[in-house]
Amino acid sequence: MRYLDSGSRDPQSALGAWVAEILRDPSKVAELRWQSGFFGSTGLGLFVPALRALAAGDRPVNVLVGSNDGQTTAFDLAILLEVLGAPRSNLNIGVVKFRNAYFHPKTFHIKRDDGSATAYSGSANLTQSGVSSLHVEAGIVLDTRNGDDPAVLDEMADAIDGWFAAQPAGLYPIATTSDLDALVQARILATRRRPRPRRRAALHSPTGAEVPEPVLSPLVLAPGFTVATGSPHTPRPLPPMPFGRRRSSAPVDAVYSKKITPSDAQRKGQGNQRGSITLTMGRKGTTQKYFRFDLFAGEQWQTGTTRTGEIVEVASIVAFVSYLGEDRGRLNMQISYAANRDEEQDNYTSLLHLGKLSDDFKREDPTGRTLTIQRRTDGTYELTVT
């Protein structure tokens, strides 16, 4: 038995470190089961090679995920269905939802081809934050190879299998995207995640002085992966929006603005133009974390690597855009975050990629103008250049 606690901030204490170790050779994995209160496809990267190998051999996989507070989306589960090769005979996937309670267990159980078994049970969900231990998580690892009781590990597997055998109220089996559509219509699943409350950037000491609130970084980063269509898992496609094509009237809960520099305007005197705007803050120490872990924290961040091998995370947002007084409608905009971007010098770590706005920037120089991003409480954004 082994205890993992990422409060130590030791990368080996992260759920992802254990997953990477156990699933290093996918051919040795005979069966896999998990139950997770919250689920996001961005946490799957370390699991994907083993899940694809299990699908190719039609080996047993049983999966339960909660749909608590509308945080589980049809988009994330469509990715899961594809990776698991659904539908197939030895695969069971279930969504669990209750009106007045959470489905909240976090258990991962792996049976190897030699008959041994190992499992994790603790606080970490199968989400990017849970697998990477951005959050402080704790759990216990059992392994029959290390002398742990096989009967206990069997109980952990049986607890997951029992849901599919009993088919209790609150369980919604899924096997196809049509099943997902039905659950969206029934409001069991969401089309996109609900926005989280804005996090404060600073606290106040007993003397009234402003003190920067501590922030944490992920301990483990999962690799990106590609879905069967050949489209990269990063970025996600433009998602359906609950308010259609009209601007939202929900209250604004976060505002960011900056003066556009010549570099932002794609008018550097030398070198290649970046095609993006650096997102920076005026206060020292806030630039690196604010955009990834506050302003855009509720978005679906996908992990990949740059051409130079650095880890980068990318999210797509839908924003209503206005450029120098002209309405550009609803656009899909990408935000990227890479901690290696001179973080120790308090320089930028996040970029807003121009995409379709590039033509506007070429046509009329926005140098010296103001970029403003507003986030509303319904999760929508407005982006203006004035």
Phi, psi and omega in degrees: 000140182224138180256129177247133179214109185279004170299338177287342185060026171275122181306331180289350179272355182281147173306319182300327178293319178294317179300314180300322180291312186288325184260019182303320179245096183302333182293342181271355182269119182266322182212151179218138178220147169206156168225132186219127182298319176239150184217138172217136183296341178294343178271000189277346191311315181288340181272336193304311181303318179291320180296321178292322178294319177296320178295318181297326179264006184048047178270159187294131172220125176237127188227132173237132175228142177277158170236076185261131177059025178069020183272349178264125187250155175297327178300311181299319182286332174296321175298316180298316179302317182294314182296324182275358178071030181288150353276151174204167193290323185258032181233129174231126177233131180226140172259135181243129180213137175233151182290324189239013184207159176269148160268113198231008180286156175224096183226134177233126185231126180236129172253130182270168182288347177268006178093348178285163182219151175220155183205153172242137172221125183185217187259347188278126173278165173274074174226168179299318180294324180287314182293321184278349186059038164303314173281158172282120183234158176216148180192171179245137175249129175246148180207123180295337177294337181258013176093006178287150188296117178302328181296325179292317178294324175298322178297323179294318177292318181296327180297323177285313181299328183298330177298318182285331177287319185272335182050057183287164174299139183100348176263131180234098180294145177227145177218340183222167177293336175296324175298321178294317179302318180295322180287331173294316179298326180276000180065027172278323176246159177256159172277333174207160183290145174288144180293147177269156176301146179297135178270141177288141178276341183213155174250172177241133179283169178303336179275355181095354180287145179281129181239126179303134179283134182299148176231155178243158175244154177300146177271332182223137177244129182275148176289155173285172178207169185244139177275169191297333181292347184092352177281136179300144174296342174242123358270172177282157177289163178302118186277157173295144183242141185292342184255011179068221185257006180272150175296143181284149175254009180294155180299148175278129179242000175202139179224133175230140176213156177203156172282135181280123181274166175303323178295316176300323183282004180065041180227043174295146180289330182222155176083178181282147175284141189280333183077019183205167178248132176286134178260113184228158177242156181283333184271131181299136176094349183258339185304316190292326191252334192302312188288319180285321190249009177222285187302316182246023185298328184278000181276169180272104181269131180249138184259135177209197179229150176278176179295340178265005176089006179278149177286133176223143175246140183229137174232151174248134175241156173255123183230143168276123191245136173231127183239111179050046175088356181254130181284125178256003176076205186263115183239150174270118182243143179255139173243133176239148181227127176221117185294340183282355184284070176054042183300322184292342179265007182062029175273187184288148169237351184237144179232141169260115183275133190290323181055237184291346177283350182303320181296322178295319180295324178290322185289319183221120185294119179266010181306130180087349177282176183248127171267129177232131175241124176246133173252133179257164186292345176269008177089003179269162182231152169234134181236123180231145170241117185232000000 
